[in-house]
């Protein structure tokens, strides 16, 4: 299991990203978190759309294998 706690100070980004090594083996934890944050908070995508887009983008890579993820949006103020 790969567990990382990344804090992005402002604004708070309350979501969980669970992903396979097909994602975390290709890009850094911070890159993955920032990609999802950008998709949701700047582009307005919902959790399912963020997950699908991240998987789609990672599947384009030549060495992609076992690419899957789950994005869970949390209510602001919830501590995980």
SEBATOR-989356 format. One record per atom (N, C-alpha, C, O): residue in one letter; atom name; z, y, x; residue number from 0. Coordinates in Angstrom, 2 decimals, m for minus. Each point is the difference from the previous one (the first is absolute). Layout:
<pts>
[pt 'a' 'CA' [Z Y X] NUM]
...
</pts>
This chain:
<pts>
[pt 'x' 'N' [0.00 m1.16 0.84] 0]
[pt 'x' 'CA' [0.00 1.16 m0.84] 0]
[pt 'x' 'C' [0.00 1.23 0.89] 0]
[pt 'x' 'O' [0.66 0.03 1.04] 0]
[pt 'x' 'N' [m1.39 0.95 m1.45] 1]
[pt 'x' 'CA' [m0.14 1.26 0.73] 1]
[pt 'x' 'C' [0.55 1.10 m0.88] 1]
[pt 'x' 'O' [m0.59 0.30 m1.04] 1]
[pt 'x' 'N' [1.71 0.29 1.41] 2]
[pt 'x' 'CA' [0.63 1.03 m0.81] 2]
[pt 'x' 'C' [0.13 1.27 0.82] 2]
[pt 'x' 'O' [0.56 m0.01 1.09] 2]
[pt 'x' 'N' [m1.08 1.09 m1.62] 3]
[pt 'x' 'CA' [0.03 1.28 0.70] 3]
[pt 'x' 'C' [0.45 1.07 m0.98] 3]
[pt 'x' 'O' [m0.42 0.00 m1.16] 3]
[pt 'x' 'N' [1.26 0.89 1.61] 4]
[pt 'x' 'CA' [0.42 1.14 m0.81] 4]
[pt 'x' 'C' [m0.60 1.24 0.62] 4]
[pt 'x' 'O' [0.38 0.41 1.09] 4]
[pt 'x' 'N' [m1.33 0.19 m1.79] 5]
[pt 'x' 'CA' [m0.65 1.21 0.48] 5]
[pt 'x' 'C' [0.40 1.14 m0.93] 5]
[pt 'x' 'O' [m0.16 m0.10 m1.22] 5]
[pt 'x' 'N' [0.66 1.17 1.78] 6]
[pt 'x' 'CA' [0.38 1.16 m0.80] 6]
[pt 'x' 'C' [m0.97 1.13 0.29] 6]
[pt 'x' 'O' [m0.18 0.40 1.15] 6]
[pt 'x' 'N' [m0.44 0.09 m2.19] 7]
[pt 'x' 'CA' [m0.87 1.16 0.09] 7]
[pt 'x' 'C' [0.75 1.11 m0.70] 7]
[pt 'x' 'O' [0.25 m0.08 m1.20] 7]
[pt 'x' 'N' [0.12 1.11 1.93] 8]
[pt 'x' 'CA' [0.99 0.96 m0.47] 8]
[pt 'x' 'C' [m0.37 0.79 m1.25] 8]
[pt 'x' 'O' [0.76 m0.01 m0.96] 8]
[pt 'x' 'N' [m1.89 0.68 0.94] 9]
[pt 'x' 'CA' [m0.31 0.81 m1.18] 9]
[pt 'x' 'C' [m1.44 m0.19 m0.41] 9]
[pt 'x' 'O' [m0.87 0.03 0.88] 9]
[pt 'x' 'N' [0.56 m0.22 m2.12] 10]
[pt 'x' 'CA' [0.94 m0.36 m1.06] 10]
[pt 'x' 'C' [0.38 m1.47 0.13] 10]
[pt 'x' 'O' [m0.66 m0.74 0.73] 10]
[pt 'x' 'N' [1.72 0.30 m1.42] 11]
[pt 'x' 'CA' [0.37 m1.41 0.09] 11]
[pt 'x' 'C' [m1.07 m0.89 m0.65] 11]
[pt 'x' 'O' [m0.59 0.37 m1.01] 11]
[pt 'x' 'N' [0.37 m1.51 1.59] 12]
[pt 'x' 'CA' [m1.01 m0.93 m0.49] 12]
[pt 'x' 'C' [0.68 m1.28 m0.48] 12]
[pt 'x' 'O' [0.15 m0.94 0.77] 12]
[pt 'x' 'N' [0.28 0.90 m2.03] 13]
[pt 'x' 'CA' [0.75 m1.16 m0.49] 13]
[pt 'x' 'C' [m0.90 m1.17 m0.42] 13]
[pt 'x' 'O' [m0.34 m0.14 m1.18] 13]
[pt 'x' 'N' [m0.05 m0.70 2.14] 14]
[pt 'x' 'CA' [m0.75 m1.20 m0.34] 14]
[pt 'x' 'C' [0.27 m1.09 1.02] 14]
[pt 'x' 'O' [0.45 0.27 1.12] 14]
[pt 'x' 'N' [m0.73 m1.50 m1.52] 15]
[pt 'x' 'CA' [0.09 m1.15 0.90] 15]
[pt 'x' 'C' [m1.41 m0.50 0.25] 15]
[pt 'x' 'O' [m0.83 m0.02 m0.91] 15]
[pt 'x' 'N' [0.57 m0.37 2.13] 16]
[pt 'x' 'CA' [m1.28 m0.60 0.36] 16]
[pt 'x' 'C' [0.30 m1.34 0.63] 16]
[pt 'x' 'O' [0.62 m0.09 1.06] 16]
[pt 'x' 'N' [m1.07 m0.96 m1.72] 17]
[pt 'x' 'CA' [0.14 m1.36 0.51] 17]
[pt 'x' 'C' [m1.41 m0.47 0.32] 17]
[pt 'x' 'O' [m0.87 m0.02 m0.88] 17]
[pt 'x' 'N' [0.63 m0.35 2.14] 18]
[pt 'x' 'CA' [m1.37 m0.34 0.39] 18]
[pt 'x' 'C' [m0.01 m1.16 0.98] 18]
[pt 'x' 'O' [0.97 m0.26 0.71] 18]
[pt 'x' 'N' [m2.10 m0.42 m0.67] 19]
[pt 'x' 'CA' [m0.18 m1.13 0.90] 19]
[pt 'x' 'C' [m0.36 0.49 1.40] 19]
[pt 'x' 'O' [m0.22 1.19 0.23] 19]
[pt 'x' 'N' [0.17 m2.13 0.70] 20]
[pt 'x' 'CA' [m0.37 0.36 1.36] 20]
[pt 'x' 'C' [m1.47 0.41 0.10] 20]
[pt 'x' 'O' [m0.42 0.54 1.02] 20]
[pt 'x' 'N' [m0.35 m0.80 m2.05] 21]
[pt 'x' 'CA' [m1.37 0.48 m0.03] 21]
[pt 'x' 'C' [m0.07 1.52 m0.08] 21]
[pt 'x' 'O' [m1.03 0.60 0.29] 21]
[pt 'x' 'N' [2.14 0.01 m0.69] 22]
[pt 'x' 'CA' [0.10 1.46 0.00] 22]
[pt 'x' 'C' [0.85 0.45 1.17] 22]
[pt 'x' 'O' [m0.45 0.78 0.84] 22]
[pt 'x' 'N' [1.70 m1.27 m0.77] 23]
[pt 'x' 'CA' [0.91 0.45 1.06] 23]
[pt 'x' 'C' [m0.40 m0.51 1.38] 23]
[pt 'x' 'O' [0.48 0.51 1.00] 23]
[pt 'x' 'N' [m1.36 m1.49 m0.95] 24]
[pt 'x' 'CA' [m0.51 m0.46 1.29] 24]
[pt 'x' 'C' [m1.16 0.83 0.50] 24]
[pt 'x' 'O' [m0.39 m0.10 1.16] 24]
[pt 'x' 'N' [m0.17 0.93 m2.04] 25]
[pt 'x' 'CA' [m1.18 0.79 0.34] 25]
[pt 'x' 'C' [0.31 1.49 0.17] 25]
[pt 'x' 'O' [m0.60 0.67 0.84] 25]
[pt 'x' 'N' [1.54 m0.16 m1.64] 26]
[pt 'x' 'CA' [0.39 1.41 0.11] 26]
[pt 'x' 'C' [1.51 0.07 0.10] 26]
[pt 'x' 'O' [0.71 m0.94 m0.35] 26]
[pt 'x' 'N' [m0.22 2.06 0.83] 27]
[pt 'x' 'CA' [1.45 0.14 0.17] 27]
[pt 'x' 'C' [0.69 0.15 m1.36] 27]
[pt 'x' 'O' [m0.63 0.31 m1.01] 27]
[pt 'x' 'N' [1.93 m0.53 1.02] 28]
[pt 'x' 'CA' [0.81 0.18 m1.22] 28]
[pt 'x' 'C' [m0.17 1.42 m0.53] 28]
[pt 'x' 'O' [m0.19 0.21 m1.20] 28]
[pt 'x' 'N' [0.27 0.75 2.10] 29]
[pt 'x' 'CA' [m0.11 1.40 m0.40] 29]
[pt 'x' 'C' [m1.37 0.32 m0.59] 29]
[pt 'x' 'O' [m0.09 0.73 m0.98] 29]
[pt 'x' 'N' [m0.98 m1.27 1.56] 30]
[pt 'x' 'CA' [m1.34 0.21 m0.54] 30]
[pt 'x' 'C' [m0.12 m0.56 m1.41] 30]
[pt 'x' 'O' [m0.59 0.64 m0.87] 30]
[pt 'x' 'N' [1.15 m1.82 0.65] 31]
[pt 'x' 'CA' [m0.06 m0.62 m1.32] 31]
[pt 'x' 'C' [0.78 0.82 m1.02] 31]
[pt 'x' 'O' [m0.49 0.24 m1.11] 31]
[pt 'x' 'N' [1.68 0.17 1.47] 32]
[pt 'x' 'CA' [0.84 0.80 m0.90] 32]
[pt 'x' 'C' [m0.68 1.34 m0.30] 32]
[pt 'x' 'O' [m0.03 0.43 m1.15] 32]
[pt 'x' 'N' [m0.50 0.22 2.17] 33]
[pt 'x' 'CA' [m0.66 1.29 m0.21] 33]
[pt 'x' 'C' [m1.26 m0.15 m0.86] 33]
[pt 'x' 'O' [m0.30 0.87 m0.81] 33]
[pt 'x' 'N' [m0.42 m1.97 0.98] 34]
[pt 'x' 'CA' [m1.19 m0.24 m0.82] 34]
[pt 'x' 'C' [0.38 m0.12 m1.48] 34]
[pt 'x' 'O' [m0.64 0.62 m0.85] 34]
[pt 'x' 'N' [1.67 m1.40 0.56] 35]
[pt 'x' 'CA' [0.44 m0.17 m1.39] 35]
[pt 'x' 'C' [0.55 1.31 m0.55] 35]
[pt 'x' 'O' [m0.29 0.37 m1.14] 35]
[pt 'x' 'N' [1.07 0.34 1.95] 36]
[pt 'x' 'CA' [0.55 1.30 m0.44] 36]
[pt 'x' 'C' [m1.13 0.96 m0.34] 36]
[pt 'x' 'O' [0.06 0.70 m1.01] 36]
[pt 'x' 'N' [m1.09 m0.66 1.84] 37]
[pt 'x' 'CA' [m1.13 0.89 m0.26] 37]
[pt 'x' 'C' [m0.74 m0.41 m1.27] 37]
[pt 'x' 'O' [m0.37 0.85 m0.81] 37]
[pt 'x' 'N' [0.16 m2.16 0.64] 38]
[pt 'x' 'CA' [m0.70 m0.48 m1.19] 38]
[pt 'x' 'C' [0.75 0.36 m1.28] 38]
[pt 'x' 'O' [m0.61 0.42 m0.99] 38]
[pt 'x' 'N' [1.93 m0.58 1.02] 39]
[pt 'x' 'CA' [0.78 0.25 m1.21] 39]
[pt 'x' 'C' [0.31 1.48 m0.21] 39]
[pt 'x' 'O' [m0.29 0.55 m1.07] 39]
[pt 'x' 'N' [0.85 0.08 2.06] 40]
[pt 'x' 'CA' [0.52 1.36 m0.19] 40]
[pt 'x' 'C' [m1.08 1.08 0.11] 40]
[pt 'x' 'O' [0.16 1.08 m0.58] 40]
[pt 'x' 'N' [m1.24 m1.35 1.29] 41]
[pt 'x' 'CA' [m1.04 1.02 0.12] 41]
[pt 'x' 'C' [m1.22 m0.32 m0.85] 41]
[pt 'x' 'O' [m0.66 0.92 m0.50] 41]
[pt 'x' 'N' [0.36 m2.21 0.32] 42]
[pt 'x' 'CA' [m1.17 m0.37 m0.80] 42]
[pt 'x' 'C' [0.37 m0.42 m1.42] 42]
[pt 'x' 'O' [m0.88 m0.14 m0.85] 42]
[pt 'x' 'N' [2.18 m0.06 0.59] 43]
[pt 'x' 'CA' [0.46 m0.30 m1.35] 43]
[pt 'x' 'C' [m0.21 m1.44 m0.45] 43]
[pt 'x' 'O' [0.05 m0.27 m1.20] 43]
[pt 'x' 'N' [m0.28 m0.66 2.14] 44]
[pt 'x' 'CA' [m0.20 m1.39 m0.39] 44]
[pt 'x' 'C' [1.31 m0.66 m0.38] 44]
[pt 'x' 'O' [1.05 0.34 0.54] 44]
[pt 'x' 'N' [m1.10 m1.28 m1.49] 45]
[pt 'x' 'CA' [1.19 m0.75 m0.37] 45]
[pt 'x' 'C' [0.25 m1.11 1.04] 45]
[pt 'x' 'O' [m0.81 m0.18 0.91] 45]
[pt 'x' 'N' [1.90 m0.54 m1.06] 46]
[pt 'x' 'CA' [0.40 m1.02 0.98] 46]
[pt 'x' 'C' [m1.08 m1.07 0.17] 46]
[pt 'x' 'O' [m0.34 m0.35 1.13] 46]
[pt 'x' 'N' [m0.18 m0.18 m2.22] 47]
[pt 'x' 'CA' [m1.01 m1.05 0.08] 47]
[pt 'x' 'C' [m1.26 0.51 0.71] 47]
[pt 'x' 'O' [m0.57 m0.71 0.83] 47]
[pt 'x' 'N' [0.15 1.91 m1.16] 48]
[pt 'x' 'CA' [m1.20 0.57 0.63] 48]
[pt 'x' 'C' [0.22 0.23 1.50] 48]
[pt 'x' 'O' [m0.91 m0.21 0.79] 48]
[pt 'x' 'N' [2.11 0.64 m0.41] 49]
[pt 'x' 'CA' [0.32 0.18 1.42] 49]
[pt 'x' 'C' [m0.09 m1.33 0.74] 49]
[pt 'x' 'O' [m0.60 m0.07 1.08] 49]
[pt 'x' 'N' [1.18 m0.96 m1.66] 50]
[pt 'x' 'CA' [m0.03 m1.32 0.64] 50]
[pt 'x' 'C' [m1.43 m0.52 0.11] 50]
[pt 'x' 'O' [m0.41 m0.50 1.05] 50]
[pt 'x' 'N' [m0.35 0.63 m2.13] 51]
[pt 'x' 'CA' [m1.39 m0.47 0.01] 51]
[pt 'x' 'C' [m0.84 0.75 1.03] 51]
[pt 'x' 'O' [m0.82 m0.60 0.70] 51]
[pt 'x' 'N' [1.02 1.91 m0.62] 52]
[pt 'x' 'CA' [m0.78 0.79 0.95] 52]
[pt 'x' 'C' [0.36 m0.35 1.44] 52]
[pt 'x' 'O' [m0.88 m0.11 0.85] 52]
[pt 'x' 'N' [2.16 m0.06 m0.57] 53]
[pt 'x' 'CA' [0.42 m0.37 1.35] 53]
[pt 'x' 'C' [m0.57 m1.36 0.39] 53]
[pt 'x' 'O' [m0.50 m0.17 1.12] 53]
[pt 'x' 'N' [0.57 m0.79 m2.02] 54]
[pt 'x' 'CA' [m0.56 m1.33 0.27] 54]
[pt 'x' 'C' [m1.50 0.09 0.21] 54]
[pt 'x' 'O' [m0.54 m0.62 0.92] 54]
[pt 'x' 'N' [m0.15 1.38 m1.75] 55]
[pt 'x' 'CA' [m1.45 0.16 0.12] 55]
[pt 'x' 'C' [m0.37 0.62 1.35] 55]
[pt 'x' 'O' [m0.93 m0.47 0.67] 55]
[pt 'x' 'N' [1.65 1.51 m0.27] 56]
[pt 'x' 'CA' [m0.29 0.66 1.28] 56]
[pt 'x' 'C' [0.27 m0.94 1.18] 56]
[pt 'x' 'O' [m0.77 m0.03 0.96] 56]
[pt 'x' 'N' [1.85 m0.72 m1.03] 57]
[pt 'x' 'CA' [0.33 m0.91 1.10] 57]
[pt 'x' 'C' [m0.96 m1.19 0.06] 57]
[pt 'x' 'O' [m0.29 m0.52 1.08] 57]
[pt 'x' 'N' [m0.21 0.10 m2.24] 58]
[pt 'x' 'CA' [m0.95 m1.13 m0.04] 58]
[pt 'x' 'C' [m1.33 0.36 0.65] 58]
[pt 'x' 'O' [m0.76 m0.89 0.37] 58]
[pt 'x' 'N' [0.47 2.18 m0.24] 59]
[pt 'x' 'CA' [m1.22 0.44 0.66] 59]
[pt 'x' 'C' [0.02 m0.25 1.51] 59]
[pt 'x' 'O' [m1.05 m0.06 0.64] 59]
[pt 'x' 'N' [2.25 m0.07 m0.08] 60]
[pt 'x' 'CA' [0.11 m0.19 1.44] 60]
[pt 'x' 'C' [m0.56 m1.36 0.40] 60]
[pt 'x' 'O' [0.10 m0.97 m0.75] 60]
[pt 'x' 'N' [m0.67 0.91 1.92] 61]
[pt 'x' 'CA' [m0.64 m1.22 0.48] 61]
[pt 'x' 'C' [0.96 m1.17 0.09] 61]
[pt 'x' 'O' [m0.36 m1.13 m0.33] 61]
[pt 'x' 'N' [1.58 1.39 0.77] 62]
[pt 'x' 'CA' [0.98 m1.08 0.21] 62]
[pt 'x' 'C' [0.94 m0.19 m1.18] 62]
[pt 'x' 'O' [1.08 m0.57 0.16] 62]
[pt 'x' 'N' [m1.47 1.04 m1.35] 63]
[pt 'x' 'CA' [0.90 m0.09 m1.14] 63]
[pt 'x' 'C' [0.22 m1.45 m0.41] 63]
[pt 'x' 'O' [m0.93 m0.80 m0.08] 63]
[pt 'x' 'N' [2.19 0.48 m0.20] 64]
[pt 'x' 'CA' [0.38 m1.33 m0.43] 64]
[pt 'x' 'C' [1.33 0.12 m0.74] 64]
[pt 'x' 'O' [0.91 0.70 0.45] 64]
[pt 'x' 'N' [m0.80 m1.38 m1.56] 65]
[pt 'x' 'CA' [1.25 m0.01 m0.74] 65]
[pt 'x' 'C' [0.47 1.42 m0.32] 65]
[pt 'x' 'O' [1.12 0.38 0.34] 65]
[pt 'x' 'N' [m1.97 0.38 m0.97] 66]
[pt 'x' 'CA' [0.31 1.39 m0.32] 66]
[pt 'x' 'C' [0.54 0.08 m1.43] 66]
[pt 'x' 'O' [m0.74 m0.20 m0.96] 66]
[pt 'x' 'N' [2.02 0.50 0.85] 67]
[pt 'x' 'CA' [0.60 0.16 m1.32] 67]
[pt 'x' 'C' [1.17 0.96 0.09] 67]
[pt 'x' 'O' [0.63 0.15 1.05] 67]
[pt 'x' 'N' [m0.34 0.52 m2.17] 68]
[pt 'x' 'CA' [1.16 0.89 m0.01] 68]
[pt 'x' 'C' [0.43 0.27 m1.43] 68]
[pt 'x' 'O' [m0.73 m0.22 m0.96] 68]
[pt 'x' 'N' [1.96 0.71 0.87] 69]
[pt 'x' 'CA' [0.59 0.42 m1.27] 69]
[pt 'x' 'C' [0.58 1.39 0.24] 69]
[pt 'x' 'O' [0.70 0.23 0.98] 69]
[pt 'x' 'N' [m0.98 0.68 m1.88] 70]
[pt 'x' 'CA' [0.59 1.34 0.04] 70]
[pt 'x' 'C' [0.89 0.14 m1.23] 70]
[pt 'x' 'O' [m0.45 m0.23 m1.12] 70]
[pt 'x' 'N' [1.70 0.62 1.34] 71]
[pt 'x' 'CA' [0.95 0.20 m1.10] 71]
[pt 'x' 'C' [0.45 1.45 0.06] 71]
[pt 'x' 'O' [0.63 0.43 0.97] 71]
[pt 'x' 'N' [m0.94 0.33 m2.01] 72]
[pt 'x' 'CA' [0.44 1.39 m0.08] 72]
[pt 'x' 'C' [1.41 0.03 m0.58] 72]
[pt 'x' 'O' [0.29 m0.64 m1.01] 72]
[pt 'x' 'N' [0.59 1.39 1.66] 73]
[pt 'x' 'CA' [1.39 0.10 m0.44] 73]
[pt 'x' 'C' [0.25 1.37 m0.61] 73]
[pt 'x' 'O' [m0.74 0.96 0.26] 73]
[pt 'x' 'N' [1.77 m0.88 m1.06] 74]
[pt 'x' 'CA' [0.39 1.28 m0.58] 74]
[pt 'x' 'C' [0.60 0.88 1.09] 74]
[pt 'x' 'O' [0.73 m0.49 0.86] 74]
[pt 'x' 'N' [m1.03 1.78 m0.86] 75]
[pt 'x' 'CA' [0.61 0.90 0.98] 75]
[pt 'x' 'C' [1.52 m0.09 m0.05] 75]
[pt 'x' 'O' [0.59 m0.08 m1.08] 75]
[pt 'x' 'N' [0.04 0.10 2.23] 76]
[pt 'x' 'CA' [1.44 m0.06 0.08] 76]
[pt 'x' 'C' [0.57 m1.39 0.13] 76]
[pt 'x' 'O' [1.20 m0.15 0.19] 76]
[pt 'x' 'N' [m2.04 m0.89 m0.28] 77]
[pt 'x' 'CA' [0.49 m1.37 0.16] 77]
[pt 'x' 'C' [0.07 m0.31 1.49] 77]
[pt 'x' 'O' [m0.97 0.20 0.72] 77]
[pt 'x' 'N' [2.11 m0.68 m0.28] 78]
[pt 'x' 'CA' [0.15 m0.43 1.39] 78]
[pt 'x' 'C' [m0.21 m1.49 0.09] 78]
[pt 'x' 'O' [0.59 m0.76 m0.77] 78]
[pt 'x' 'N' [m1.41 0.34 1.71] 79]
[pt 'x' 'CA' [m0.31 m1.43 0.15] 79]
[pt 'x' 'C' [0.75 m0.55 1.18] 79]
[pt 'x' 'O' [m0.11 m1.18 0.31] 79]
</pts>
